Amino acid sequence: ERSDMDAEKQKQLIEAGKFRENNGAVMRVLNILDHTFHELKDIEYALPNLTRGELTESINYLNEEGYIHLRSSGDKVQTSLADKNFEELEANATSKGLRLLRYVITDPCIRL
């Protein structure tokens, strides 16, 4: 039974590490692309090792924490993944996101 608990704890640590890495990867892509809005599917193309679910989890976190803006690619109105489909959204880094990318601030859930 002890080895089962150890295995579960190890799985949680791996998932937490992947989440930090994924969040950092999304921010780095936005930094490389420039500071205009980019469709989420373009970010997805740039990160082929992330599943749609992992990318969605990171986009949600980064948006909720204020590191990125999300808007509808059609009407350009600010929105969220809860209100629009993934394919209808575009993102860019906020000023807070730029501070993170410049190492002015840190976040324990983002590894750059």
C-alpha positions in Angstrom: 0.0 0.0 0.0 2.9 2.4 0.8 4.2 2.0 -2.8 0.7 2.9 -4.1 0.8 6.2 -2.2 4.3 6.9 -3.3 3.3 6.3 -6.9 0.3 8.6 -6.6 2.4 11.3 -5.0 5.0 10.9 -7.8 2.2 11.2 -10.4 1.0 14.5 -8.8 4.5 15.9 -8.8 4.9 15.0 -12.5 1.6 16.6 -13.4 2.5 19.8 -11.4 5.8 20.0 -13.1 4.2 19.5 -16.5 1.7 22.3 -15.7 4.5 24.7 -14.9 6.4 23.8 -18.0 3.3 24.1 -20.2 2.4 27.5 -18.8 6.0 28.7 -19.5 5.9 27.3 -23.0 2.7 29.2 -23.9 4.2 32.4 -22.6 7.4 31.9 -24.5 5.4 31.3 -27.7 3.5 34.5 -27.2 6.7 36.3 -26.6 8.3 34.9 -29.8 5.3 35.7 -32.0 5.3 39.4 -31.0 2.8 41.4 -29.0 -0.2 41.3 -31.3 -3.1 38.8 -30.9 -2.6 35.3 -32.2 -5.2 32.6 -32.7 -5.1 29.8 -30.1 -4.8 27.3 -32.9 -1.5 28.9 -34.0 -0.2 28.6 -30.5 -1.3 25.0 -30.5 0.6 24.4 -33.8 3.8 25.9 -32.2 3.4 23.5 -29.2 2.8 20.0 -30.8 3.8 18.2 -27.6 0.9 19.6 -25.7 -2.6 18.0 -25.9 -5.6 20.3 -26.5 -6.5 19.7 -22.9 -3.1 20.7 -21.5 -3.1 23.8 -23.7 -6.6 24.7 -22.6 -5.6 24.3 -18.9 -2.6 26.6 -19.4 -4.6 29.2 -21.3 -7.3 29.2 -18.6 -4.7 29.6 -15.9 -2.7 32.4 -17.7 -5.9 34.2 -18.5 -7.3 34.0 -15.0 -4.0 35.2 -13.5 -3.9 38.1 -15.8 -0.8 37.1 -17.9 -2.7 37.0 -21.2 -5.8 38.6 -22.8 -8.3 36.4 -24.6 -10.6 37.8 -27.2 -12.9 36.5 -29.9 -11.2 36.5 -33.2 -14.4 37.6 -34.9 -15.7 40.6 -33.0 -12.4 41.3 -31.0 -14.4 41.4 -27.7 -12.6 40.2 -24.6 -13.9 36.8 -23.5 -12.8 33.5 -22.0 -12.6 29.8 -22.8 -15.8 29.3 -20.8 -17.7 31.5 -23.2 -16.2 30.7 -26.6 -14.8 27.8 -28.5 -11.0 27.3 -28.6 -11.1 27.8 -32.4 -12.8 31.2 -32.0 -10.2 32.8 -29.6 -6.9 34.7 -29.9 -4.5 35.7 -27.2 -1.7 38.1 -26.4 0.5 38.8 -23.4 -0.6 41.5 -21.0 1.7 44.0 -19.3 1.8 41.6 -16.3 2.7 38.8 -18.8 5.5 40.9 -20.2 6.8 41.5 -16.7 6.9 37.8 -16.1 8.7 37.2 -19.4 11.3 39.8 -18.4 11.8 38.1 -15.0 10.5 41.2 -13.1 7.9 39.0 -11.4 7.7 35.2 -10.8 4.9 32.7 -10.5 5.4 29.3 -8.9 3.1 27.8 -11.5 5.1 29.0 -14.5 8.6 27.8 -15.4 10.2 30.0 -18.1 
